[in-house]
Amino acid sequence: MPALEGPPKQQRRLRSSRSGDLRNNE
């Protein structure tokens, strides 16, 4: 899976933003 090895920051930011940012903002 080269797609995960390529943009690992975007995947981690999306997961953190979805579970953390969204919950913290709401």
QUIZIJO-V556645 format. One record per residue. N is the residue number from 0. RES is the residue in one letter. PSI is psi as a letter, one per 40 degrees, with the letter a starting at -180 (none if undefined). OMEGA is omega in radians with two decimals (999 if undefined). NEAR is the number of other ideal C-beta (glycine too) atoms within 12 Angstrom. Layout:
n=N res=RES psi=PSI omega=OMEGA near=NEAR
n=N res=RES psi=PSI omega=OMEGA near=NEAR
//
This chain:
n=0 res=M psi=g omega=-3.12 near=8
n=1 res=P psi=e omega=-3.12 near=7
n=2 res=A psi=d omega=-3.14 near=9
n=3 res=L psi=d omega=-3.12 near=12
n=4 res=E psi=d omega=-3.12 near=9
n=5 res=G psi=c omega=-3.13 near=10
n=6 res=P psi=g omega=-3.13 near=13
n=7 res=P psi=d omega=-3.14 near=14
n=8 res=K psi=d omega=-3.13 near=13
n=9 res=Q psi=d omega=-3.12 near=13
n=10 res=Q psi=d omega=-3.09 near=16
n=11 res=R psi=d omega=-3.10 near=14
n=12 res=R psi=d omega=-3.12 near=14
n=13 res=L psi=d omega=-3.10 near=15
n=14 res=R psi=d omega=-3.11 near=15
n=15 res=S psi=d omega=-3.11 near=15
n=16 res=S psi=d omega=-3.08 near=16
n=17 res=R psi=d omega=-3.07 near=15
n=18 res=S psi=d omega=-3.08 near=14
n=19 res=G psi=d omega=-3.08 near=14
n=20 res=D psi=d omega=-3.09 near=13
n=21 res=L psi=d omega=-3.08 near=12
n=22 res=R psi=d omega=-3.11 near=10
n=23 res=N psi=d omega=-3.12 near=10
n=24 res=N psi=d omega=-3.10 near=9
n=25 res=E psi=none omega=999 near=8
//
